[in-house]
Amino acid sequence: MAAKAANLQFSTRVTSFVQHTSATYQLPDALPLDSGKVLESAEIAYETYGALNADRSNAVLICHALTGDQYVASEHPITGKPGWWERMVGPGKPIDTDRFHVICANVIGSCMGSTGPASTGPGGEPYAMRFPVITIRDMVRALVALLDGLGIERLHCVVGGSMGGMQALSLAANWPDRAARVLVIASTTRHSAQNIAFHELGRQAIMADPAWAGGDYHTTDAKPDNGLAVARMAAHITYLSEEGLTDKFGRRLQDRDAKSFGFEADFQVESYLRYQGSGFTQRFDANSYLYITRAMDYFDLAEEHGGKLANAFTGTDARFCVVSFDTDWLYPTAESRHVVHALNAAGAKVSFVELSANAGHDSFLLPHEQLDRVVRGFVE
């Protein structure tokens, strides 16, 4: 399938990280959504690393998590920080860009170049809350359209952690011929009531901020940064583990010898969370946070396939690898085992490993030699 070059905009950059190409692809057709609505003239912002071989068989799609983006191994244009998985993607690294053509795209609904609530809508103003509600399957539907535009009919591998793992599973279930290998890390096939509750806490924090203005803050001088920061703080707690927090912070005070007997950030952990919250507001859109968390909450792969998870994978010829961490209480190992049991019931080829780490859910983003070996071995 030939790439639709007219819809592609490219720029190539060489940084201190990895040579990569930044591009935007405009979908040639309206994108149908699970809600019954359609998204017109949607654009997907993405980056590529490494060369695509002659028969287009070495493509690896990496799907990002909730607050991630396409800058998987390149300098972030806003923060200036290394890519969120720079340690995993690059020449000679576990996902070796000397061997593989790596693609990472910003999901629809997000705010780093793909069409989302902050994008200009049909009336010439930002969509804001007029943006249609989307699902994980809608995100993947847009990724499949991107692959079509790039002329990639079958991926060597699709890789995703957290929400990225949901996308990888959705691709395998709904477009089973598009990936030969599926690597799912610290993820799930549906959100628990507790997960939904934490997301609702974050959404309510944003919507309770007076600056949110019903979602139309793009027309004012203020943004709901306070609400978005609180949402990020609440979510970030779920990404960590009690052991990790205790080791890193304990009850140590922040830049003081005694308690202030006030409501400043007396404890190091309070200061850390405030830093995470304030930094997040510089790079993320509050409405995008609402839409993406809702998409995650709606995700239920079994529900999409008649109520039985094994049905989602019936007849697949892909090889799967599922990875969990023993301190991840957001998506605990039991969730991964549930996926593995369904794959076994469907007769799929699957391997599973639980890794030990003290960082909780975020362990997949941090240095971990065992994870590196699993990823390298499976992808290669």
Disulfide bonds with the S-S distance in Angstrom:
none
